[in-house]
Amino acid sequence: MTNLKSVAAAVMLAAIIAIGLTPTAESSLAGRWNGTIVANNVEVPFVFEITEVAGGLRASFFNGDRRITSTTSRVDTDQATFDFAQYATKLTFAVRDGQLTGEYQRARGPFPFRAERATPPRISPNAPLIDGTWIVTAKSNKGEAAWRFIARQNGGEVSATILRVDGDTGTLTGAYRDGRFILSHFSGARPLLLEVTPGPDGTLLLKQNGQPALLAAREHGARAKAIGRPTDPGQHTRVADRSEPFRFNFPDLDGRRISHTDARFAGKVLLVNVSGSWCPNCHDEAPFLAALYKKYRAKGLEVVTLSFEEDDQLKNPTRLRAFIQTYGFEHTVLIPGNPDQAEEKLPQAVNLNAFPTTFLLGRDGRVRGVHAGFPSPGSGEFYRKAEMEITTQVERLLAERQPGRTKW
């Protein structure tokens, strides 16, 4: 065993030397890096980490405390490549003089990438207090009039997120510099640079990726009331007729048709989740769904994920398979079509435009509740509230008397 470990270490060391590093602790790829990608002509900084594991190296992006870790890696003579199968993306870079330079490759085109060793952030003194929840002006294609900006502050450092009806931006992190907070996020998806400028009247100006600034006012204040209320995720989507059973009939990953009339669902409480492996907020929701099913399936809960995938993935859903494996799904997953077909494929739904959206069905197959979107842990109490609301409703439905078999 010792000889095998020595051989593996020698192979890794040779690979590191081959891509331009010297065999010292300081020059190893392992460790924290300050990375930058360029998205829509905006430089988005982020922290990522490379670790040594059995068989090679792994790279991790971060969404707050959650890691998004590469599934495979390769170290060649002139570059290193980290694959993220759960996103169908890869990070490829060369190493020169302690700098990483390359690109993050994805279906919609690459992001230029560079990185250097992580250093402490530069923080200006006397940072103003922005901790708390703010109401933000919004005008989205989902009919929203307001969002929430949720910030947690420790001196000049802040972690925050913008919460919409479909979910949040992921956890933005950064610090106070030169009169404003510079926050950013990149977890392998949804790159965002947010500039937060405190105003003399107690409001904030939020500028996302260089776009026109949005006004934010502290929740419960008069300015916030004038902006409006964020959309209630429990009221955003509904079904046309709740007296009808909720119907679906789609193929699984092996091409077998699965229907709401299948015996496996008879008399069960059913959670039907509209999702997609391309969707960052669906990744936020996935750990909760996996845990919920494992906890309650013995009591009569079934979960069906309807994963609407992009056309190239419909032919060979490699990303969806990795998504399922990453989060340990043990429930039913079906593929109805591409994201643009969601309303067509589920005609009973009204205002179905948020990914994810979850329909909660009683034992009679009828919809008893709908929850649009899902926040990440970066939304704090709103994340916990979403988990609690869905869990409470599942428990309430499971406690109801099981009816006689309904003929659908």
C-alpha positions in Angstrom: 0.0 0.0 0.0 2.9 2.4 0.9 4.5 1.8 -2.5 1.2 2.5 -4.3 0.8 5.8 -2.5 4.4 6.7 -3.3 3.8 6.0 -7.0 0.6 8.0 -7.0 2.4 10.9 -5.3 5.2 10.8 -7.8 2.8 10.8 -10.7 1.0 13.8 -9.4 4.3 15.6 -8.7 5.5 15.0 -12.2 2.2 16.3 -13.6 2.5 19.5 -11.5 6.0 20.1 -12.6 4.9 19.5 -16.3 2.4 22.4 -16.2 4.9 24.9 -14.9 5.0 24.5 -11.1 7.9 23.6 -8.9 7.7 20.9 -6.3 7.1 23.1 -3.3 4.0 23.7 -1.1 3.7 27.2 -2.3 3.5 26.2 -6.0 1.2 23.2 -5.7 -2.2 23.7 -7.3 -3.9 22.8 -4.0 -5.4 25.7 -2.0 -7.6 28.7 -2.3 -7.6 30.9 -5.4 -9.1 34.3 -6.3 -10.7 33.6 -9.7 -12.3 36.0 -12.2 -14.5 35.1 -15.2 -15.7 37.6 -17.8 -19.5 37.4 -18.5 -21.2 39.9 -20.7 -18.2 42.1 -20.6 -18.3 42.2 -16.8 -15.5 40.8 -14.7 -16.9 38.7 -11.9 -14.5 37.8 -9.0 -15.0 34.6 -6.9 -13.2 32.3 -4.7 -12.6 28.6 -5.6 -10.5 25.9 -4.2 -8.4 23.0 -5.5 -7.9 20.0 -3.3 -5.9 16.8 -3.5 -8.0 13.6 -3.4 -7.3 9.9 -4.1 -6.7 9.7 -7.8 -6.0 13.3 -8.6 -7.3 16.8 -8.0 -10.7 18.3 -7.5 -11.9 21.9 -7.9 -14.8 23.5 -6.0 -16.8 26.6 -6.6 -18.9 27.9 -3.7 -22.4 29.0 -3.1 -22.1 30.2 0.5 -21.0 27.2 2.5 -22.1 24.8 -0.2 -19.4 23.3 -2.5 -20.0 22.6 -6.2 -17.2 20.2 -6.9 -15.7 18.9 -10.1 -16.6 15.3 -11.0 -13.4 14.4 -12.9 -10.0 16.1 -13.7 -7.1 15.7 -16.0 -3.6 17.2 -15.8 -1.8 17.2 -19.1 1.6 18.5 -20.1 0.4 22.1 -20.7 -3.0 22.4 -19.0 -5.4 21.2 -16.3 -9.1 20.4 -16.9 -11.8 20.0 -14.3 -15.2 18.7 -15.5 -18.4 19.6 -13.7 -20.8 17.0 -15.1 -23.7 18.3 -13.0 -23.6 21.5 -15.1 -22.2 19.9 -18.3 -19.3 22.4 -18.1 -15.5 22.3 -17.7 -12.8 24.6 -16.4 -9.6 24.5 -18.4 -6.4 26.5 -17.7 -2.7 26.7 -18.0 -0.3 27.6 -15.2 2.4 30.2 -15.7 4.4 32.0 -13.0 1.8 31.1 -10.4 -1.2 32.4 -12.5 -4.0 30.4 -13.9 -5.3 31.4 -17.3 -7.9 29.7 -19.4 -11.7 29.5 -19.8 -14.8 28.0 -18.3 -16.5 26.2 -21.1 -20.3 25.8 -21.3 -23.0 25.2 -23.9 -23.8 28.9 -24.5 -20.1 29.9 -25.0 -17.0 30.1 -22.8 -16.2 32.6 -20.0 -12.6 33.8 -20.0 -11.0 32.8 -16.7 -7.9 33.7 -14.7 -6.9 33.3 -11.1 -4.1 34.0 -8.6 -3.5 32.8 -5.1 -6.1 34.0 -2.6 -5.3 37.0 -0.5 -7.3 38.8 2.2 -9.8 41.3 0.7 -9.1 45.1 0.9 -11.6 46.7 3.2 -12.1 50.4 3.7 -12.7 51.5 7.3 -16.0 52.9 8.7 -18.3 50.7 6.7 -22.0 51.8 7.0 -24.5 49.2 8.3 -26.6 47.5 5.7 -27.3 44.3 7.6 -31.0 43.2 7.3 -33.7 42.8 4.8 -34.4 45.5 2.1 -37.2 45.8 -0.5 -35.9 46.4 -4.0 -37.6 47.9 -7.0 -38.2 45.3 -9.7 -39.9 44.9 -13.0 -39.5 41.3 -14.1 -41.0 39.2 -16.9 -42.8 37.3 -14.2 -44.9 40.3 -13.2 -42.9 41.1 -10.1 -42.9 44.6 -8.7 -40.4 44.1 -5.9 -37.6 41.8 -4.7 -35.8 41.3 -1.4 -32.1 42.1 -0.7 -30.9 40.2 2.3 -27.6 41.1 3.8 -25.5 39.8 6.7 -22.6 42.0 7.8 -19.5 41.6 9.9 -17.7 44.9 10.0 -16.7 45.7 6.4 -17.5 42.2 5.1 -20.9 41.3 3.8 -22.7 38.2 2.5 -26.0 38.8 0.7 -28.5 37.7 -1.9 -31.3 39.1 -4.0 -34.5 37.0 -3.6 -37.0 36.8 -6.4 -40.1 34.6 -6.9 -38.1 31.9 -8.6 -35.3 31.8 -6.1 -32.2 33.9 -5.3 -28.9 34.9 -6.8 -26.9 32.6 -4.7 -24.7 33.9 -1.9 -22.9 37.1 -2.8 -19.8 37.9 -0.8 -17.5 40.9 -0.7 -16.4 43.9 1.3 -16.7 47.7 1.6 -14.3 49.6 -0.5 -14.2 53.3 -1.6 -17.7 54.2 -0.5 -19.6 51.1 -1.7 -19.9 47.3 -1.1 -18.5 45.2 -4.0 -20.2 41.7 -3.8 -20.0 38.9 -6.3 -21.0 35.3 -6.9 -20.0 32.4 -9.2 -20.8 28.8 -8.4 -20.3 27.5 -11.9 -23.6 29.3 -12.8 -25.4 32.7 -12.5 -22.3 35.0 -12.5 -23.1 38.3 -10.7 -21.2 41.4 -9.7 -23.3 43.6 -7.4 -22.3 47.1 -6.4 -24.2 48.4 -3.3 -24.0 52.1 -2.7 -25.5 53.5 0.5 -27.4 56.8 0.0 -27.6 59.8 2.4 -31.3 59.2 2.9 -30.9 55.6 4.2 -31.6 53.8 0.9 -29.3 51.7 -1.2 -28.6 51.7 -4.9 -28.0 48.1 -6.3 -26.2 47.8 -9.6 -26.1 44.3 -11.1 -23.5 43.5 -13.7 -23.3 47.1 -14.7 -27.0 47.5 -15.4 -29.0 50.6 -14.3 -29.2 50.8 -10.5 -32.2 49.6 -8.5 -33.5 51.4 -5.4 -33.7 49.4 -2.1 -35.3 50.6 1.1 -35.4 48.9 4.5 -38.3 46.5 4.9 -41.3 47.8 6.9 -40.3 51.4 6.3 -42.5 53.9 4.3 -40.1 53.9 1.3 -40.4 50.1 1.2 -44.1 50.2 1.3 -44.1 52.6 -1.6 -42.0 50.2 -3.7 -44.5 47.3 -3.2 -44.5 43.8 -1.8 -42.5 40.9 -3.3 -44.6 38.2 -5.0 -45.8 35.4 -2.6 -44.3 32.2 -4.0 -47.4 30.3 -2.7 -49.7 32.4 -4.8 -47.7 32.9 -8.0 -48.7 29.7 -9.8 -52.0 27.8 -9.5 -54.0 25.2 -11.4 -57.1 26.0 -13.4 -59.4 23.5 -11.6 -58.3 22.1 -8.3 -61.2 19.5 -8.4 -59.4 17.7 -11.2 -56.5 15.2 -10.6 -53.1 16.6 -11.7 -52.1 14.7 -14.8 -48.7 13.8 -16.3 -47.5 11.1 -18.7 -43.8 11.4 -19.6 -40.8 9.2 -20.2 -38.1 8.5 -17.7 -34.4 8.4 -18.5 -34.7 4.9 -20.0 -37.6 5.9 -22.2 -40.4 4.2 -20.1 -43.6 6.2 -19.9 -44.6 7.0 -16.3 -48.1 8.3 -15.6 -50.0 9.8 -12.7 -52.3 6.7 -12.9 -49.4 4.2 -12.2 -50.0 2.0 -9.2 -46.9 3.4 -7.4 -48.8 6.7 -6.9 -52.2 5.3 -5.9 -53.3 6.7 -2.5 -50.0 8.5 -2.0 -49.2 12.1 -1.2 -47.4 13.3 -4.3 -45.0 16.1 -4.8 -44.6 17.0 -8.5 -41.5 19.2 -9.0 -41.0 21.1 -12.2 -37.3 21.4 -12.6 -34.2 21.3 -14.9 -30.6 20.4 -14.4 -29.6 23.7 -16.2 -31.4 25.7 -13.5 -29.3 27.1 -10.6 -32.3 27.4 -8.3 -33.2 23.8 -9.0 -29.7 22.9 -7.7 -30.5 24.9 -4.6 -33.7 22.9 -4.0 -32.3 19.5 -4.9 -30.7 18.6 -1.5 -34.0 19.4 0.2 -36.0 17.3 -2.2 -33.7 14.3 -1.8 -33.8 14.5 2.1 -37.6 15.1 2.1 -38.3 11.9 0.1 -35.9 9.8 2.2 -37.6 11.0 5.4 -41.3 10.5 4.4 -41.5 7.9 1.7 -42.2 5.1 4.2 -45.1 7.2 5.4 -46.7 7.5 1.9 -44.8 10.3 0.1 -43.8 10.0 -3.5 -41.8 12.7 -5.4 -41.8 13.1 -9.2 -39.3 15.5 -10.8 -40.3 16.7 -14.2 -37.0 17.8 -15.6 -37.3 20.1 -18.6 -34.0 19.9 -20.4 -32.5 21.8 -23.3 -32.7 20.2 -26.7 -29.1 19.0 -26.8 -29.6 17.3 -23.5 -32.8 15.7 -24.6 -30.9 13.5 -27.0 -28.5 12.3 -24.3 -29.2 13.6 -20.7 -25.7 13.3 -19.3 -26.1 16.4 -17.2 -29.4 15.2 -15.7 -27.8 11.9 -14.8 -25.0 13.7 -13.1 -27.5 16.0 -11.4 -29.4 13.0 -10.0 -26.1 11.3 -8.8 -24.8 14.5 -7.3 -27.8 15.0 -5.0 -28.6 11.4 -4.4 -32.1 11.3 -5.9 -34.0 8.1 -5.2 -37.4 9.3 -6.5 -38.9 9.3 -10.0 -37.4 11.6 -12.6 -39.1 12.2 -15.9 -38.2 14.3 -19.0 -41.2 16.0 -20.6 -39.4 18.2 -23.1 -37.5 21.5 -23.2 -38.0 24.5 -20.8 -40.1 26.4 -23.4 -42.6 23.6 -23.5 -43.5 23.6 -19.7 -46.8 25.3 -20.1 -47.7 23.2 -23.1 -46.9 20.0 -21.4 -48.7 20.9 -18.2 -51.8 22.7 -19.4 -53.5 22.5 -16.0 -51.0 25.0 -14.6 -51.7 28.7 -14.7 -48.7 31.2 -14.7 -46.1 28.4 -14.7 -43.0 30.5 -15.4 -40.7 29.9 -12.4 -38.1 27.1 -12.3 -38.4 25.3 -10.0 -42.1 25.0 -9.2 -43.6 22.4 -6.8 -47.2 21.1 -6.9 -48.3 19.3 -3.7 -51.0 16.7 -4.3 -53.2 15.0 -1.8 -53.8 11.2 -1.7 -56.7 11.8 -4.1 -54.3 13.2 -6.8 -55.6 16.7 -6.6 -53.5 19.8 -6.1 -53.6 21.2 -2.6 -50.8 23.7 -2.9 -48.2 25.2 -5.2 -44.8 26.7 -4.4 -43.0 28.7 -7.0 -39.2 28.9 -6.9 -36.8 27.9 -4.1 -34.2 30.0 -2.3 -30.7 29.0 -1.4 -29.3 29.0 2.2 -28.1 32.5 1.4 -31.7 33.8 1.9 -31.5 32.9 5.6 -34.9 32.9 7.2 -36.7 32.8 3.8 -34.8 29.6 2.9 -35.8 28.0 6.2 -39.4 29.2 5.8 -39.6 27.6 2.3 -38.4 24.3 3.7 -40.7 24.5 6.7 -43.8 25.4 4.6 -43.4 22.5 2.2 -42.5 20.1 5.0 -45.5 21.1 7.1 -47.9 20.8 4.1 -46.5 17.3 3.3 -46.9 16.2 6.9 -50.5 17.6 6.9 -51.4 15.7 3.7 -49.8 12.5 5.0 -51.9 12.8 8.2 -55.2 12.9 6.2 -57.2 9.7 6.0 -56.4 7.7 2.9 -59.4 7.6 0.6 -60.6 4.7 -1.4 -58.8 4.3 -4.7 -59.8 7.0 -7.1 -60.5 6.2 -10.7 -58.6 8.7 -12.8 
